[in-house]
Amino acid sequence: MTLAPGPLTLPSVAEHPLATTFSRLEPLSQFMELRLGAPGEGTAGRGGWERCVDLLADPARLDTWRARLADWLRTAYGLAGAPERTTDGYVMAWYLGVPALLGATLFHTARRVPSLRPEDLAFRLAGDRPHPDGIALLDGRFSCLPDDPAADSPDSTMVADEHALAELLRARYVGHAARFVAVFGPTTRIGRRMLWAAATDALDAALWQAGRVFGNEGAGVADAALLLPPDPTPLTSGSRLYQVSGPDGRSVWTRRRQSCCFHFALPGAEACVTCPRTRDAERARRALEG
């Protein structure tokens, strides 16, 4: 998997209005690199970068990704063969997390909405466990609020208010997700409803995660409610975040996903805390335990 040159290259990044935004994303670096512009020739791991549009244009690349994942699962879990539904579930959730995480993070931290077209995003697969550990934005155009300090930049487009910005982010995310569903759907036994549920889960979880990573979980929850109101068709529901309380009165946030990554099908694995297979009482107990 290799990355063709994108429209925004490294020499132009330092002066770009989004450079400051990306420079503030260090808290994410423990598990994900978000970068502005295509990786340069000397960037370590360049061979692991994949433009979303190239992957969606050639479904055989999805097969290659699933094969790499199946090999990793066989080694990690001592399997003769990795469950097909698990490899499909992982790739579904991981791919949708790319536009969701980038869009949610920039919205939460800067109230800016970048392009989320497959042509304008790339991701890097880690060298061992083949999950995305880097996301690159290849186009410098963004939308923002009237009071944004870069509102007069040639690359910016103003929208009226926060609600309009949220609607724009949702529309751009849905546009990318729709292209993924159209390509991935025929290659998997996972149904269309589950694919759109996974798209909904990815955006809801990304907004929640942004709040947690950047120090204000409540603000992330509020962003999720703003981006995912009731009946956001074709997304399958509003935000599913809710609070649970323990006997000591302490409350924490959790959520019940609508989709499943089928992690539970692996030997010795249990359903995730947010999995729809996990009963509400068990979810509350595990969430309170951290």
Residue frames relative to the residue before (quaternion, step in Angstrom):
aa qw qx qy qz dx dy dz
M 1.0000 0.0000 0.0000 0.0000 0.00 0.00 0.00
T 0.0471 0.8131 -0.5758 0.0715 3.57 -0.61 1.11
L 0.4065 -0.7198 0.5250 0.2027 3.52 -1.24 0.57
A 0.3045 -0.7225 0.5938 0.1811 3.55 -0.84 1.03
P 0.6386 -0.5427 0.3614 0.4087 3.63 -1.08 0.54
G 0.2958 -0.7598 0.5565 0.1597 3.56 -0.95 0.89
P 0.6783 -0.5198 0.3312 0.4000 3.59 -1.24 0.21
L 0.7283 0.3344 -0.2290 0.5526 3.60 1.16 -0.44
T 0.0857 -0.8328 0.5468 0.0117 3.60 -0.35 1.20
L 0.7308 -0.5013 0.2609 0.3827 3.52 -1.20 0.57
P 0.6371 0.5462 -0.3761 0.3928 3.70 0.81 -0.72
S 0.7114 0.4558 -0.2662 0.4640 3.63 1.10 -0.59
V 0.5199 0.6992 -0.3959 0.2900 3.57 1.20 -0.36
A 0.6485 0.5760 -0.3425 0.3612 3.60 0.80 -0.96
E 0.7429 0.3953 -0.2233 0.4920 3.60 1.02 -0.75
H 0.5213 0.6712 -0.4088 0.3326 3.58 1.21 -0.16
P 0.5815 -0.6093 0.4030 0.3581 3.65 -1.01 0.72
L 0.6628 0.5102 -0.3173 0.4468 3.61 1.09 -0.59
A 0.4817 0.6855 -0.4400 0.3231 3.60 1.22 -0.29
T 0.6490 0.5112 -0.3197 0.4639 3.59 0.97 -0.81
T 0.6224 0.5451 -0.3365 0.4497 3.57 1.00 -0.82
F 0.7038 0.4596 -0.2719 0.4685 3.58 0.81 -0.99
S 0.6189 0.5599 -0.3533 0.4226 3.60 1.07 -0.62
R 0.6747 0.4985 -0.2904 0.4605 3.59 1.20 -0.40
L 0.5791 0.6345 -0.3508 0.3728 3.58 1.26 0.02
E 0.2510 0.8151 -0.4892 0.1826 3.58 1.25 0.34
P 0.6109 0.5692 -0.3833 0.3950 3.68 0.90 -0.67
L 0.6428 0.5280 -0.3276 0.4480 3.60 1.16 -0.45
S 0.5474 0.7001 -0.3746 0.2644 3.55 1.15 -0.63
Q 0.5418 0.6295 -0.4111 0.3758 3.62 1.16 -0.34
F 0.8174 0.1441 -0.0933 0.5499 3.60 1.14 -0.43
M 0.8058 0.1280 -0.0657 0.5745 3.62 1.17 -0.29
E 0.2286 -0.7394 0.6171 0.1422 3.57 -1.00 0.89
L 0.0832 -0.7489 0.6551 0.0544 3.56 -0.91 0.98
R 0.0050 0.8242 -0.5635 0.0558 3.56 -0.64 1.09
L 0.3630 -0.6975 0.5798 0.2134 3.51 -1.30 0.56
G 0.7948 0.2454 -0.2052 0.5157 3.57 -0.68 1.09
A 0.6023 -0.5692 0.4272 0.3616 3.52 -1.27 0.48
P 0.5565 -0.5903 0.4523 0.3704 3.62 -1.06 0.63
G 0.4561 -0.6977 0.4857 0.2631 3.55 -1.01 0.82
E 0.7202 -0.4572 0.3055 0.4230 3.52 -1.29 0.25
G 0.7416 0.4138 -0.2375 0.4716 3.58 1.02 -0.72
T 0.4516 0.7093 -0.4462 0.3063 3.58 1.27 0.07
A 0.4509 -0.6834 0.4995 0.2831 3.57 -0.80 1.03
G 0.8136 0.2706 -0.1977 0.4751 3.56 -1.05 0.79
R 0.2940 0.7843 -0.5086 0.1995 3.61 1.22 0.23
G 0.6387 0.5597 -0.3316 0.4110 3.58 0.98 -0.76
G 0.6649 0.5117 -0.3116 0.4460 3.58 1.20 -0.33
W 0.5545 0.6210 -0.3917 0.3918 3.60 1.26 -0.01
E 0.0774 -0.7907 0.6071 -0.0114 3.53 -1.06 0.90
R 0.3367 -0.7097 0.5743 0.2307 3.57 -0.84 0.91
C 0.5406 -0.6408 0.4359 0.3273 3.57 -0.92 0.90
V 0.6582 0.5243 -0.3271 0.4301 3.59 0.91 -0.83
D 0.6419 0.5175 -0.3336 0.4570 3.60 1.03 -0.69
L 0.6451 0.5131 -0.3207 0.4665 3.56 0.99 -0.79
L 0.7021 0.4624 -0.2806 0.4631 3.59 0.88 -0.89
A 0.6304 0.5325 -0.3333 0.4559 3.58 1.17 -0.45
D 0.7819 0.2198 -0.0986 0.5749 3.58 1.20 -0.45
P 0.2523 -0.8152 0.5006 0.1454 3.63 0.07 1.24
A 0.5229 0.6242 -0.4261 0.3941 3.61 1.17 -0.33
R 0.5968 0.5568 -0.3650 0.4478 3.60 1.16 -0.52
L 0.5998 0.5313 -0.3579 0.4794 3.58 1.13 -0.58
D 0.6316 0.5241 -0.3301 0.4663 3.58 1.03 -0.77
T 0.6339 0.5250 -0.3285 0.4633 3.58 1.02 -0.79
W 0.6409 0.5202 -0.3154 0.4681 3.57 0.98 -0.85
R 0.6748 0.4878 -0.2999 0.4656 3.58 0.87 -0.91
A 0.6337 0.5256 -0.3388 0.4553 3.58 1.03 -0.72
R 0.6323 0.5169 -0.3296 0.4736 3.59 1.00 -0.78
L 0.6581 0.5043 -0.3037 0.4695 3.55 0.96 -0.87
A 0.6392 0.5261 -0.3289 0.4544 3.59 0.95 -0.85
D 0.6325 0.5206 -0.3301 0.4689 3.59 1.00 -0.79
W 0.6623 0.5015 -0.3110 0.4616 3.58 0.92 -0.88
L 0.6611 0.5046 -0.3104 0.4604 3.60 0.92 -0.86
R 0.6302 0.5327 -0.3422 0.4494 3.60 0.97 -0.77
T 0.6844 0.4694 -0.2847 0.4797 3.57 0.96 -0.86
A 0.6969 0.4984 -0.2815 0.4321 3.58 0.83 -1.00
Y 0.8029 0.2834 -0.1286 0.5085 3.59 0.99 -0.80
G 0.4633 -0.7091 0.4318 0.3099 3.59 1.26 0.16
L 0.3440 0.7687 -0.4679 0.2681 3.55 1.03 0.82
A 0.4624 -0.6185 0.5470 0.3232 3.54 -1.27 0.45
G 0.7866 -0.0507 0.0486 0.6135 3.55 1.15 -0.68
A 0.4164 -0.7099 0.5083 0.2536 3.59 -0.93 0.86
P 0.5261 -0.6341 0.4513 0.3428 3.63 -0.96 0.79
E 0.4970 -0.6804 0.4531 0.2911 3.57 -0.81 1.00
R 0.6595 0.5159 -0.3262 0.4387 3.58 0.95 -0.81
T 0.6375 0.5169 -0.3369 0.4614 3.60 1.11 -0.57
T 0.6527 0.4836 -0.3321 0.4794 3.60 0.90 -0.78
D 0.6495 0.5021 -0.3224 0.4714 3.59 0.98 -0.75
G 0.6709 0.5148 -0.2986 0.4423 3.56 0.95 -0.89
Y 0.6420 0.5124 -0.3213 0.4713 3.57 1.01 -0.78
V 0.6846 0.4825 -0.2991 0.4573 3.60 0.79 -1.00
M 0.6065 0.5550 -0.3424 0.4548 3.60 1.02 -0.79
A 0.7238 0.4384 -0.2534 0.4688 3.57 0.73 -1.06
W 0.6614 0.5144 -0.3156 0.4454 3.59 0.94 -0.85
Y 0.6719 0.4926 -0.3216 0.4499 3.59 0.84 -0.89
L 0.6893 0.4833 -0.2961 0.4513 3.60 0.77 -0.98
G 0.5957 0.5807 -0.3523 0.4288 3.57 1.19 -0.50
V 0.5622 0.6188 -0.3923 0.3836 3.62 1.15 -0.46
P 0.7422 0.3495 -0.2536 0.5124 3.67 0.58 -0.96
A 0.6129 0.5644 -0.3577 0.4217 3.60 1.08 -0.66
L 0.7045 0.4695 -0.2816 0.4516 3.59 0.80 -0.98
L 0.6583 0.4980 -0.3279 0.4594 3.59 0.90 -0.83
G 0.6864 0.4852 -0.2897 0.4577 3.58 0.83 -0.95
A 0.6740 0.5014 -0.2972 0.4538 3.58 0.89 -0.93
T 0.6718 0.5138 -0.3088 0.4351 3.59 0.91 -0.89
L 0.6916 0.4559 -0.2941 0.4768 3.61 0.86 -0.87
F 0.6223 0.5210 -0.3479 0.4693 3.59 1.05 -0.65
H 0.7000 0.4844 -0.2797 0.4439 3.59 0.84 -0.97
T 0.7653 0.4075 -0.2148 0.4496 3.58 0.81 -0.96
A 0.8376 0.1716 -0.0487 0.5164 3.62 1.02 -0.69
R 0.3322 -0.7373 0.5056 0.3007 3.60 1.26 -0.16
R 0.4786 0.5970 -0.4751 0.4346 3.49 0.86 1.16
V 0.1790 -0.7777 0.5967 0.0839 3.57 -1.04 0.82
P 0.2307 -0.7911 0.5525 0.1254 3.61 -0.51 1.16
S 0.6183 -0.4482 0.4448 0.4679 3.52 -1.32 -0.13
L 0.1294 -0.7889 0.5961 0.0751 3.58 -0.99 0.82
R 0.3110 0.7570 -0.5192 0.2464 3.58 1.17 0.42
P 0.5890 -0.5724 0.4228 0.3830 3.62 -1.07 0.59
E 0.6100 0.5605 -0.3496 0.4376 3.61 1.13 -0.60
D 0.7629 0.4119 -0.1821 0.4637 3.58 1.12 -0.64
L 0.6926 0.4087 -0.2768 0.5260 3.60 1.28 0.16
A 0.0317 -0.7561 0.6530 0.0319 3.51 -1.24 0.64
F 0.1052 -0.7846 0.6049 0.0861 3.55 -1.21 0.42
R 0.3342 -0.7277 0.5708 0.1817 3.52 -1.27 0.54
L 0.2884 -0.7358 0.5847 0.1831 3.55 -0.98 0.86
A 0.5069 -0.6460 0.4813 0.3067 3.56 -0.98 0.88
G 0.6003 -0.6275 0.3766 0.3225 3.54 -1.13 0.64
D 0.7391 0.3574 -0.2316 0.5219 3.60 1.07 -0.60
R 0.7688 0.1581 -0.0708 0.6156 3.60 0.19 -1.24
P 0.3053 -0.8284 0.4390 0.1670 3.61 -0.31 1.20
H 0.2858 0.7303 -0.5571 0.2732 3.54 0.46 1.29
P 0.5788 -0.5768 0.4181 0.3968 3.64 -1.10 0.44
D 0.0091 -0.8000 0.5999 -0.0065 3.58 -0.80 1.02
G 0.7576 0.2079 -0.1805 0.5918 3.56 1.29 0.31
I 0.0752 -0.7718 0.6305 0.0337 3.56 -1.11 0.76
A 0.1181 -0.7928 0.5962 0.0453 3.57 -0.92 0.95
L 0.2653 -0.7185 0.6239 0.1552 3.54 -1.08 0.88
L 0.2047 -0.8358 0.5056 0.0630 3.57 -0.56 1.20
D 0.7119 0.3581 -0.2336 0.5572 3.59 1.27 -0.03
G 0.3656 -0.7883 0.4616 0.1785 3.58 -0.78 1.01
R 0.5159 0.6553 -0.4273 0.3490 3.60 1.20 -0.08
F 0.0523 0.8000 -0.5938 0.0677 3.58 -0.99 0.83
S 0.3445 -0.6992 0.5846 0.2251 3.53 -1.34 0.34
C 0.0320 -0.8118 0.5809 -0.0501 3.55 -1.07 0.74
L 0.5989 -0.5548 0.4445 0.3686 3.55 -1.37 0.00
P 0.6727 -0.5247 0.3311 0.4032 3.62 -1.16 0.43
D 0.7183 0.4392 -0.2657 0.4697 3.61 1.07 -0.62
D 0.3804 0.7167 -0.4944 0.3118 3.60 1.24 0.21
P 0.5042 -0.6767 0.4376 0.3104 3.64 -0.85 0.88
A 0.7272 0.3738 -0.2403 0.5232 3.60 1.21 -0.38
A 0.2677 0.8105 -0.4904 0.1759 3.58 1.21 0.41
D 0.7152 0.4327 -0.2588 0.4841 3.60 1.12 -0.55
S 0.4007 0.7163 -0.4813 0.3077 3.60 1.25 0.20
P 0.5726 -0.5986 0.4305 0.3584 3.61 -1.08 0.64
D 0.6969 0.4714 -0.2724 0.4668 3.58 1.16 -0.55
S 0.6609 0.5173 -0.3099 0.4467 3.61 1.22 -0.12
T 0.1347 -0.7469 0.6449 0.0899 3.52 -1.30 0.57
M 0.3172 -0.7683 0.5254 0.1817 3.58 -0.68 1.05
V 0.1239 -0.7366 0.6558 0.1096 3.53 -1.26 0.60
A 0.6976 -0.5459 0.2748 0.3740 3.55 -1.17 0.58
D 0.8129 -0.1153 0.1441 0.5524 3.58 0.78 -0.98
E 0.7624 -0.3942 0.2734 0.4344 3.53 -1.38 0.01
H 0.6411 0.5250 -0.3325 0.4504 3.59 0.99 -0.77
A 0.6501 0.5025 -0.3154 0.4747 3.58 0.99 -0.80
L 0.6398 0.5172 -0.3260 0.4658 3.59 1.03 -0.76
A 0.6398 0.5187 -0.3194 0.4686 3.58 1.01 -0.79
E 0.6447 0.5167 -0.3190 0.4643 3.58 0.97 -0.83
L 0.6444 0.5229 -0.3160 0.4599 3.55 1.03 -0.80
L 0.6467 0.5078 -0.3202 0.4706 3.58 0.93 -0.86
R 0.6532 0.5065 -0.3227 0.4612 3.59 0.88 -0.89
A 0.6643 0.5075 -0.3122 0.4514 3.60 0.90 -0.88
R 0.6716 0.4876 -0.3079 0.4651 3.59 0.92 -0.84
Y 0.6413 0.5106 -0.3243 0.4721 3.56 1.01 -0.76
V 0.6542 0.5110 -0.3138 0.4610 3.59 0.90 -0.91
G 0.6241 0.5465 -0.3428 0.4408 3.59 1.01 -0.75
H 0.6688 0.4714 -0.2965 0.4925 3.58 0.97 -0.83
A 0.6563 0.5194 -0.3173 0.4460 3.58 0.89 -0.93
A 0.6286 0.5474 -0.3406 0.4350 3.60 0.99 -0.79
R 0.6533 0.4980 -0.3179 0.4734 3.59 1.00 -0.76
F 0.6321 0.5122 -0.3354 0.4750 3.59 1.04 -0.69
V 0.6524 0.5168 -0.3183 0.4538 3.60 0.87 -0.92
A 0.6572 0.5238 -0.3091 0.4453 3.58 0.95 -0.86
V 0.7163 0.4300 -0.2475 0.4907 3.60 1.03 -0.76
F 0.7263 0.4486 -0.2479 0.4580 3.57 0.82 -1.01
G 0.5799 0.6451 -0.3686 0.3342 3.58 1.00 -0.82
P 0.7201 0.4426 -0.2803 0.4550 3.64 0.75 -0.89
T 0.6705 0.5090 -0.3004 0.4484 3.62 1.19 -0.30
T 0.7566 0.3493 -0.1699 0.5260 3.60 1.25 -0.15
R 0.4942 -0.6360 0.5004 0.3177 3.53 -1.29 0.37
I 0.4770 0.6469 -0.4496 0.3897 3.58 1.27 -0.07
G 0.4111 -0.7561 0.4612 0.2158 3.56 -0.74 1.07
R 0.6915 -0.4970 0.3401 0.3991 3.53 -1.30 0.40
R 0.6298 0.5337 -0.3408 0.4499 3.60 0.97 -0.81
M 0.6628 0.4957 -0.3055 0.4707 3.60 0.94 -0.86
L 0.6316 0.5337 -0.3414 0.4469 3.59 1.00 -0.74
W 0.6852 0.4505 -0.2906 0.4930 3.60 0.93 -0.80
A 0.5928 0.5376 -0.3679 0.4735 3.59 1.12 -0.53
A 0.6417 0.5122 -0.3192 0.4733 3.59 1.03 -0.77
A 0.6212 0.5266 -0.3422 0.4687 3.59 1.05 -0.70
T 0.6428 0.5135 -0.3125 0.4749 3.57 1.00 -0.81
D 0.6578 0.5175 -0.3029 0.4558 3.56 0.90 -0.94
A 0.6509 0.5347 -0.3270 0.4282 3.59 0.92 -0.88
L 0.6893 0.4662 -0.2935 0.4705 3.59 0.91 -0.84
D 0.6352 0.5292 -0.3247 0.4595 3.58 0.96 -0.85
A 0.6950 0.4757 -0.2721 0.4655 3.57 0.87 -0.99
A 0.6448 0.5327 -0.3305 0.4373 3.60 1.00 -0.77
L 0.6514 0.4979 -0.3171 0.4766 3.60 1.00 -0.75
W 0.6283 0.5174 -0.3220 0.4836 3.58 1.02 -0.80
Q 0.6673 0.5059 -0.3003 0.4568 3.57 0.89 -0.95
A 0.6235 0.5405 -0.3504 0.4431 3.59 0.96 -0.79
G 0.6515 0.5122 -0.3165 0.4615 3.58 0.94 -0.82
R 0.6759 0.4941 -0.2957 0.4600 3.58 0.92 -0.89
V 0.6892 0.4932 -0.2928 0.4428 3.59 0.84 -0.97
F 0.7774 0.3470 -0.1803 0.4926 3.58 0.95 -0.85
G 0.6928 -0.5950 0.2418 0.3280 3.53 1.14 0.74
N 0.7469 0.2927 -0.2268 0.5522 3.61 1.17 0.23
E 0.1939 -0.8281 0.5181 0.0906 3.53 0.25 1.32
G 0.6303 0.5545 -0.3337 0.4288 3.57 0.98 -0.82
A 0.6454 0.5098 -0.3184 0.4714 3.58 1.04 -0.76
G 0.6293 0.5226 -0.3325 0.4694 3.59 1.06 -0.68
V 0.6310 0.5187 -0.3209 0.4794 3.57 1.05 -0.79
A 0.6494 0.5101 -0.3123 0.4696 3.58 0.99 -0.84
D 0.6329 0.5193 -0.3326 0.4681 3.59 1.01 -0.76
A 0.6337 0.5305 -0.3314 0.4551 3.59 1.01 -0.79
A 0.6526 0.5002 -0.3127 0.4756 3.59 1.00 -0.78
L 0.6462 0.5209 -0.3121 0.4623 3.57 1.07 -0.73
L 0.7203 0.4445 -0.2434 0.4737 3.58 0.92 -0.93
L 0.7882 0.2387 -0.1118 0.5561 3.57 1.09 -0.70
P 0.0201 -0.7984 0.6008 -0.0330 3.59 0.20 1.26
P 0.6943 -0.4345 0.3236 0.4737 3.64 -1.18 0.07
D 0.8682 0.0838 -0.0897 0.4809 3.55 -1.15 0.84
P 0.2070 0.7985 -0.5408 0.1649 3.62 0.62 1.08
T 0.0565 -0.8548 0.5156 0.0185 3.61 0.88 0.99
P 0.5486 -0.1619 -0.8202 0.0121 1.63 -1.96 1.64
L 0.4149 0.6494 -0.5073 0.3858 3.60 1.21 0.15
T 0.4999 -0.7585 0.3659 0.2021 3.52 -0.97 0.91
S 0.8100 0.0132 -0.0289 0.5856 3.61 1.20 -0.06
G 0.5655 -0.5155 0.4922 0.4149 3.49 -1.37 -0.05
S 0.7461 -0.3643 0.2790 0.4826 3.56 -1.28 -0.08
R 0.2738 -0.7739 0.5555 0.1327 3.56 -1.02 0.88
L 0.3925 0.7198 -0.4887 0.2985 3.60 1.17 0.32
Y 0.1159 0.7805 -0.6089 0.0812 3.57 -1.01 0.79
Q 0.4626 -0.6848 0.4962 0.2662 3.58 -1.24 0.43
V 0.1127 -0.7406 0.6562 0.0911 3.51 -1.26 0.62
S 0.2228 -0.7892 0.5642 0.0961 3.57 -1.10 0.72
G 0.3531 -0.7341 0.5456 0.1968 3.52 -1.15 0.73
P 0.7261 -0.4374 0.2993 0.4381 3.59 -1.26 0.10
D 0.6730 0.4882 -0.2902 0.4738 3.57 1.20 -0.54
G 0.5871 -0.6078 0.3549 0.3999 3.57 1.29 0.08
R 0.5053 0.6484 -0.4299 0.3735 3.58 1.25 -0.12
S 0.1599 -0.7961 0.5803 0.0633 3.59 -0.95 0.91
V 0.0463 -0.7705 0.6353 0.0241 3.54 -1.15 0.72
W 0.4699 -0.6569 0.5138 0.2894 3.52 -1.28 0.43
T 0.0677 0.7565 -0.6500 0.0246 3.53 -1.18 0.63
R 0.1755 -0.7779 0.5868 0.1408 3.56 -1.26 -0.11
R 0.3075 -0.7119 0.5982 0.2020 3.53 -1.28 0.44
R 0.3409 -0.7543 0.5280 0.1899 3.55 -0.51 1.19
Q 0.3922 -0.6863 0.5556 0.2577 3.53 -1.31 0.36
S 0.7179 0.3728 -0.2207 0.5449 3.57 1.24 -0.46
C 0.2778 -0.7522 0.5749 0.1626 3.55 -1.33 0.20
C 0.3345 -0.7371 0.5537 0.1952 3.56 -1.04 0.82
F 0.3835 -0.7645 0.4354 0.2809 3.59 1.38 -0.09
H 0.2158 0.7807 -0.5427 0.2224 3.55 1.09 0.74
F 0.6114 0.5944 -0.3447 0.3925 3.57 1.04 -0.79
A 0.6072 0.5849 -0.3532 0.4054 3.63 1.17 -0.45
L 0.5730 0.5882 -0.3830 0.4231 3.60 1.26 -0.19
P 0.6215 -0.5691 0.3762 0.3851 3.62 -1.09 0.62
G 0.8506 0.1446 -0.1270 0.4893 3.55 -0.91 0.98
A 0.5573 0.6149 -0.3927 0.3965 3.61 1.23 0.01
E 0.2245 -0.7433 0.6087 0.1631 3.55 -1.21 0.54
A 0.6454 -0.5086 0.3874 0.4179 3.53 -1.24 0.38
C 0.5599 -0.6110 0.4457 0.3384 3.57 -1.10 0.75
V 0.6698 -0.4973 0.3628 0.4152 3.58 -1.24 0.42
T 0.7644 0.3729 -0.1934 0.4892 3.57 0.91 -0.93
C 0.4096 0.7373 -0.4575 0.2816 3.61 1.27 -0.02
P 0.5169 -0.6402 0.4589 0.3353 3.62 -1.00 0.70
R 0.6024 0.5588 -0.3621 0.4402 3.63 1.21 -0.31
T 0.6079 0.5502 -0.3534 0.4504 3.60 1.21 -0.39
R 0.4295 -0.7060 0.5008 0.2573 3.56 -0.78 1.01
D 0.6429 -0.5749 0.3479 0.3677 3.55 -1.10 0.72
A 0.6537 0.5140 -0.3224 0.4522 3.59 0.96 -0.83
E 0.6562 0.4950 -0.3021 0.4828 3.58 1.02 -0.82
R 0.6208 0.5370 -0.3381 0.4603 3.58 1.02 -0.77
A 0.6540 0.5142 -0.3086 0.4612 3.57 0.93 -0.91
R 0.6567 0.5128 -0.3172 0.4529 3.59 0.91 -0.91
R 0.7065 0.4611 -0.2697 0.4642 3.58 0.82 -0.96
A 0.6304 0.5232 -0.3416 0.4605 3.59 1.03 -0.69
L 0.6693 0.4983 -0.2957 0.4650 3.58 0.96 -0.83
E 0.6496 0.4985 -0.3086 0.4840 3.57 1.19 -0.55
G 0.5056 -0.6915 0.3943 0.3326 3.58 1.28 -0.10
